[in-house]
Amino acid sequence: MKLNGVDWLALVLIIVGGLNWGLVGAFKFNLVDTIFGEGSALARIVYVLVGLAAVCMIVTASRLMQAHAAPKE
């Protein structure tokens, strides 16, 4: 099974979100808020997109597990 463009975009957004949370946890530095402004509409859009990407990755992970569990013919 190959990943499509939406899957790759979701993966990138998940990585960005994870790195941002790592920065918040380690250094109390929120890169998204720094770039787009704390509480700004753009920052909120980024957070929503990261959340949607997580949902997309749940679906993709499910598809990958089903493809991996399927008997090979």
CORGIQUI-V682165 format. One record per residue. N is the residue number from 1. SS is DSSP state (H for helix, E for strand, - for the rest). PHI is phi in radians with two decimals (* if undefined). D_FIRST is the distance of its C-alpha to the first C-alpha in Angstrom with 2 decimals. Layout:
BEGIN
n->[N;N]
ss->[SS;SS]
phi->[PHI;PHI]
d_first->[D_FIRST;D_FIRST]
END
This chain:
BEGIN
n->[1;2;3;4;5;6;7;8;9;10;11;12;13;14;15;16;17;18;19;20;21;22;23;24;25;26;27;28;29;30;31;32;33;34;35;36;37;38;39;40;41;42;43;44;45;46;47;48;49;50;51;52;53;54;55;56;57;58;59;60;61;62;63;64;65;66;67;68;69;70;71;72;73]
ss->[-;-;-;-;H;H;H;H;H;H;H;H;H;H;H;H;H;H;H;H;H;H;H;H;H;H;H;-;-;-;H;H;H;H;H;H;-;-;-;-;H;H;H;H;H;H;H;H;H;H;H;H;H;H;H;H;H;H;H;H;H;H;H;H;H;H;H;H;H;-;-;-;-]
phi->[*;-1.84;-1.46;-1.61;-1.06;-1.14;-1.07;-1.14;-1.08;-1.07;-1.09;-1.08;-1.12;-1.13;-1.13;-1.03;-1.08;-1.13;-1.13;-1.08;-1.13;-1.09;-1.14;-1.10;-1.19;-1.46;-2.22;0.94;-2.13;-1.78;-1.12;-1.08;-1.14;-1.14;-1.30;-1.80;1.73;-1.09;1.28;-1.27;-1.09;-1.14;-1.09;-1.10;-1.09;-1.05;-1.10;-1.13;-1.10;-1.12;-1.11;-1.12;-1.10;-1.11;-1.09;-1.05;-1.22;-1.09;-1.12;-1.12;-1.09;-1.08;-1.09;-1.14;-1.15;-1.15;-1.17;-1.25;-1.40;-1.15;-1.14;-1.43;-1.97]
d_first->[0.00;3.80;6.80;9.51;13.18;14.16;11.73;13.23;16.64;16.44;15.59;18.59;20.77;20.09;21.09;24.14;25.10;24.86;26.95;29.41;29.90;30.42;33.10;34.66;34.86;36.11;38.35;38.84;37.46;35.27;33.76;32.61;36.14;37.66;35.81;36.06;39.09;39.43;38.83;38.33;36.37;33.92;33.37;32.82;30.26;28.34;28.51;27.33;24.35;23.43;23.85;21.67;18.97;19.31;18.87;15.74;14.34;15.48;13.44;10.24;11.20;11.90;8.59;7.11;10.30;10.14;6.97;8.82;12.05;11.46;13.65;12.53;14.54]
END
